[in-house]
Amino acid sequence: MDRRQFAFRSMNALAVLAQITRNPNAIAEITPKFKKESAPLPPQLMATGRPPVAHRTFISDAVEESILNIKGKIRNPQLATLFENCYPNTLDTTVHLSQRNGKPDTFVITGDIPAMWLRDSSAQVLPYVQLARKDEKLRLLFRGLIHRQANCILLDPYANAFYATRRLGDFASDLTEMRPGVHERKWEVDSLCYCIRLGYTYWTVTGDTEPFDSNWEQAARRIVATFREQQRFKSDGPYRFQRSTTMFYDNSPNRGLGNPTRKIGLIHSAFRPSDDACLFPFLIPSNMFAMTSMQQLHHLAKDVLHDEELAKGAADLAEELQDALQKYAVMTHPTHGSIYAYEIDGFGNTLWMDDANVPSLLALPYLGYCNSEDPIYRQTRAFVLSEDNPFFFKGVAEGIGGPHIGPGMIWPLSIIMRAMTSDDEQEIEHCLRMLIDTTGGTEFMHESFNAKNPSEFTRPWFAWCNSLFGELIVRISSSHPAILERI
């Protein structure tokens, strides 16, 4: 079953949630709360789309307090409702917290797909990390997810998505080394980066070292080793992937190895964070993310694990990646001059585009690779937000999509990230207005929407985008509160 097929309406998707939470009785009670009338309520009468309290999968007092506080600062009632719906959506609908071997264990589904992506699960919960300092329940959630991700990496560092239990599922017939517990085995550099980002951010915010046990240390070593394998200096490495499908972007060329490269020190990625196959294996945003992740792992290894060998290994790899990026990542575009390429192969071939999924070129300051005022980033940003980017679309809104859904479909992730990486209040306000106007009457974010008709959208239950929108509003309330007072 292809990920594109999961464009369910909310009522169908809730059956997945019941399966994960083992509470089938919840469906009948939650469904009426999620059902939307054909015509949305007027903004002044907007009703919340959250499930009843008794059927939320996780409740954080700190998050609820934050919702009340920030809603009071929002003048626009539709935006206030959108924030209240979206910000807690991960906690409301996708979290299963339990215990495993005496430690917290957190499994986080993406929404309407009953599996946990390393990328999505990290991104889904990071908007709450600042609140974890004052909420023990949130700390348990983060500890449990860090533990769970370490176990996933030790099961298979090349897999991007996992099941809650050791079983085979939708993609068991893929031509790769599928193991019980793996949902999908698309090698994506960013998957492992997100696990480091989650752990590092949690530690720097809370000072809590409990999740970083010997199991996590072993997983961190596996991450460095996998990145080293995929530099492919000594061999092509063990990973191959092929799928019997008509979808071009669901397959890896060259008998599952990817297109040829010149070995220049960058890490090969078979797939993008969209889960689409790379054309050229050196995916620049993911390698930039890997560089910052290795810097973060250096600090964790040195100051938390007290593992000097791992700390040095991470620092050495970060330096190698940065050297290669400085030498090869900046290319000369025929219109925009010196900008960051999206993908390269080391032979001089370049893919000029950006994709909505993060890591992206647009998101580089958000990921900590560069400052938003960096001149190369500014020129790159101008390119990706122009029609020279083949996946930048305009209609009733404007934004970036990607091959995963196809032409004309804008991903709200890109509009959110555009606002996240801007200090221009007019641009931020423009992004907010587009987001308010393109929910298709659901008052939730989606995977994508038709640029000309936002009532046509994919994935009405997409928790990453919902939570990221909430993070955007929290940031604006702190850095640009006047926007919320006038929009």
N, C-alpha and C positions, 0 to 999 in steps of 0.2 A: 504494500500500500504506500503510495507516494504522499509526502508531507503536504503537497498541494491539495490533496483530496480532503484535508481536514478543515473545510470551510463550513463547519456546522453552525446552525443557529444555537443560541444559548441553551434552549431546552434540551436539545440532543446532547450537547457537550456536558451537561450536568450529570448525565449517566456515567461519564468517565470519572467525575469527582466522587460520586457515590461508591464506585468500585475502589478508588484509592482510599477513601476514608472509611470504607466498610460500614457505611450507614445508608443502605438503600431506602430507608424510610424518609430520608431527607428530600428525595426528589419531589414527591407530591407537594411538600410544603414550600420548597424553594421555588419551584417552577412559576407559580403565579407572580412572585416578586420580580422575576427576571423578564416575564413576558411584557412586550411593548405593544401598545396600541398602534394602529396604522398611522395615526397622526400624533406626533409628540405633544405633550402638554406645553402651554405657553411658558416662557422662561420664569415668570414670577410664581408659577405653580409647580415647578419641576420637583418630582419625587425621586428619592434616592433609589438606585438600582442595586443596592447591597442586599445580600441574603439576610434573613433574620439572624439575630445574635446567636440563637441556639444552634444554628447550623453553619456558623463560620468556622473554618478549619483552624484558625489561630486568632487569639485576641491579645492585643498589646495595649495596656492602659496608656503608655507613653504615646503611641500612635494615635489613639482616640483623642487624647488631650491635644495633640498637635493639630489634628483635623479641626477640632472646635476653635482653636486659637487662630489658625490661618484662614478658616472660612469667615471669621469675623472681620478679616482685612480685605475680603474680596467684594467689590461693589456689584459685579455682574452676577445675578443669581444662577444663570446657566453655567458660568465658569465655576461658581461655588459648588454646584451639584456635580459637575464633571470632576472636580478635584476630590470631592467626598467619595465618589464612586471609584475613581481610578487609583488614588494613592494607596488604599489598603487592599486592593484587589488580590495581590499575591497572598496576603495573610488570610483574607476572607475565603479564598477558594482553592488554593493550590498546595498548602503546607500540610504535611503529615509528620508530626514530631512524636518519636517513641524512644525506646532505649535499646541499645545493642551492646552486649558484653559490659553492662554496667555504665555505659556512656550514652549521652544524648545522641540521637540519630535522626536527622531531618531529611526527608525526601520531598522535593519540590517539583511538581509537574509544570509544564509550560502553560497550561490552560486546557484547551480542547484536545491535547495529545497526552495520553497516559504514560509519559516517560519523562525523565529528567535529563535535560541538556546541561552539561557542565557550564557552558556559557550562560544560558538563560537563567539557570537557578542562581548563579552569582549575581547577575545583573538585576534579577527580580528582587533580591533582598537588600542589596547595597543601599537603596534609598532610605532604609531604616537604620543604618549603622550608627549615625550620630545619636540616635535615641537609645542605643543599647547601653550607654553609660549609666542610665538611670532606670533601666528595666531588666530585671533578672530573667524574665521569661524570654525577652529578645536575645539575651546572651545565650540562653540555652538553645534557642533556634540556631544562632550563628555557630555555636560550638558543634551542634549536631550536623549542620551542613558541611562544615569543614572536615569533620570526621568522615561523613558519607563520601565526600568527593575524594578524599585520600584513598578510601577503599575502592572507589571506582577506578582511579588511576592505577592502582596496583592490580586490579583485574585486567585492565587493558588501557595503556596510555594512548593508544591510537583511536579509541572510540570517542564519539562525540556525545552519545546519549545512552541512557541506561534505564533498566526497569527496577522496580522496587524489590523484586525477588529474582532469584537465579532461574530465569526461563529464557527460551528463545521465542521470538515473536515475528513481527511483520517482515523483517528483512533477513530471516534465517537463511534464505537461498542466495544471498549476495556472495560473490566469488572473492572471499577474503577469509580471514580466520575469525569466524563468529564464535563467541563464547556465551554460555548461559548467563543471563543478566545484562547482556549488551542489547540495546534496542537498535542502534545503528552504528556502523564503524567507518564513518567518514573522517579521515585524518584532517583536522583543522588546528593549525598552530594556536589560534586564539583560545581554544577550549582549555588548554593547560595554563595559558596566561591568566585567564579569568580566575582560576583556582588560587593562583598566587596573589592576584589583586584582592580577592576576597579575604584571604588570610592576613595579608599585610595591612589592609585598611582596617579590618576588625582589631588587630593588635594595636595599631597606632592610635585608634580612637579610645579603646577601652583599657589597654595595658594588660589584658587577660591573656595568659600564656597557656591555659589549660588545653586548648585543642591541639597544640603543637607537640604531640607525643612522638614516640619512636615510629609509629605507623605513618604519621604525617612526614616525618623526616625521610623515611624510606620512599614515600611518594614523591617528595621534592627531589630526591636524588634521581628517581625515575624520569622526572620531567627534564632535568638537565641532560640525562643520558639520551632521551628521545630526541631532544633538540639537536644534540651532537650527531646522532644517527642520521638525522634529516638534513644536516649540512652536506652529507654524502661525499665527504672527502675520500674515505677509504672504500666504500661500496655503496650500492644503491639502497642498502638497508632492507629490513624485513617486510615492509608494508607494501601491499598490493590491494587494489580495489577495482572490481567490475560488478555491474548490475545488469540483469536482463531487463531492458527498458527501452522505450522509444524516446525518453527524455535525454537530450544531449547533455544537459548540465547535471544529470545524475550518474554520470559515468566518468571514469578516469582513463585518458587515452594511453597508447603505448603499452597495451596488455596490462593495464592497471597501475603502471608506474608513473604516469604523467609525461608531459612533453619534455624533450631533451633540454638540458641546461649546461651552462659552463659553471663549474663549481667556484663560487666567488665569496663563500663564507656566510651567505644568507641561508635561512632554513626553508626547505621545500614544504609547501602546503598543498595537499591534494585538493582541498575544498576551501571555499570562502566561508565567512560567518553566516552567509545566507544558506549554507549547505549546498551551494552550487559548485560544480567543479571549476578549478582554476584553468584558465587558458595557458598562462605562463606560470610555472610553479613558485616563483619568488613573489609572493603576495606582500607588497610593501607595507600597508598598514599593519598587517599581522606581525611582520618582522620588527616594526617599530614598537609594537605592543610587547613583543618578546624581549626586546632590549630593556624597556622599562621594568618588565616583570623580573628579569634577571637582576637588575639593580635592587629591586624590592626583596628578592629572595636572598641576596647578599646580606642585607640588614637583618632579616629574620634568622638566617643561619648563624650569623655572628653574635647577635644580641639576645636571641631567644634559645636557639638550639645549641649554641656554643660549639658549632661544628665548623672549624676553620677550613677544613678541606672543601666542604660544600660551599662555604662562603667564597672561597677563592675561585672555585669552579664556576659559580654563578657570575662573579665579577669579571672573570676572564672572558666568558661567553658574551656578556653585555658589551665589553670593550670591542670584541671582534665584530659583533653585529653592528655597533655604531660606526666602526671604521668602514665596513662594507656599505652601510646605508649612505654615509657621507660621500662615498666614491661612486655609488651606482644608482641611488634612488632618485636623485635630481636629474631630470631630463629636460630638453628644450622642446616645448610645445610650439607648433607653428604659429599660434595666435597669442598664447598667454605667456610665452617666455619660459623661464626656469621654474618648473613646478615639480611636485612629487608625482612619480608614476604610480599607477595602481598595481600593475603586475609587470614583471620583466623576466627574461630568461638568461641574462648574462651574455648573450650574443649580440645585444643591441636592439632586440625586439621589445616593443613597449605596448601596453594596453592603456589607452587613454580613456578613463571612465572613473566613476565612483559608484558604490553601492550603498543603499540605505543602512544595511546592517553594520553593527559596530563590532570590531574596529573598521573604521572607514577613514578616508583622507579627511573628511569634514570633522571627524571626532578626535583628531590628534591631540588638541589641547585638553580635551576631557579625559583622555587616557594618560596625560602627563608626559607625552613625548616632546612637546614644544609649547612655547607661549603663543597665545592667540595673536600677538602682534609680530610674530616671526615673519620676516618678509617673504620667505619661500612659502610658508603656510598661507599668507594673505593672497598670494598669487594663485596658489592651488585652490583656495576657497572660492576665488572669483571664477575659476574654471569649473569646479564641480557644481556651482550654483548658476551655471549658464547653459545655454542650449548646445554648447560644444561638448558637454557631457551627454552621451547618448541616452542616459537614463535619468535626465532631468526633464520633468514634464510640467506643462502649464495648462490650466483650465480655470475652474472656479477657485483653485488653489495652485500653488507651485511647490514642487519638492522633488526629491530623488526617489527612484524606485530601484529596479534591478531585474535581471533575467529570471529570477525565481518565480515571479508572477507575470512579468512581461510588460510590454510598452503601454504607456498611458495610465499605469497604476502607481500612485504615489504612496510611499510608506510614511505614516505619521512619525515613525522613529527619526526620519531625516529632518522633519520640521522641528521636532523637539530638540534634536542635536544641533540644529542651526541656532536655535535660541540659546541653548546651553553654552555655545562657544562664542557668543556675541556679548559685547558690552553696550551696544547701540540700542537705546530704549525704543526707538522707532522700529528697528528690525525685530526686537523681541516682541513688541506689541503686535506687529504684523503676523508673526508666527502664531501667537496666541489666538488671534482672530481666525486664522485659517484652521487651527485645531478645533476651536469652538464650532465652526461652521461645517465641519466634515465628519461628524460622528454618525451620520445617517439616521439621526433621531434616537440613537441608543444611549447617548451620553456615556459612552465608553470609547477608548481607542481601539483600533483594529490593526491587522497586519498591513493591509493596503486598502486604498479606495480609488475609484475611478476619478481621474482628474476632472472630467467633465460632468460626472454624476456621482457625488459622494454617497448616495443611497445604495450604490453597488460597491460592496466591500468584501474582503476575505477575513476569516477568523475573527468572529465577534468576541471570542474569549481568548485574549492574547495578553497574558499577565505582564510580561516584560514591558511592553509598550505602555500599559496602564500605570505600572509603578514608576516608570521613568518620567511619565507626564507628571505624576505626583511630585517626584524629585525636582522637576523643573519649577513647579509652583512654590515649593518650599524655598528653593534658591532665590526666586524672584522676590518672595516675601521678605527675604533678608537683605538682598543686594539692591533691588529696585522696587521697593514697596509702592512707590507712586503709580507704577503701572497697574497694580491690582486695584488701586483706588479710582482710576479713571477709565479703565477699559469697559 
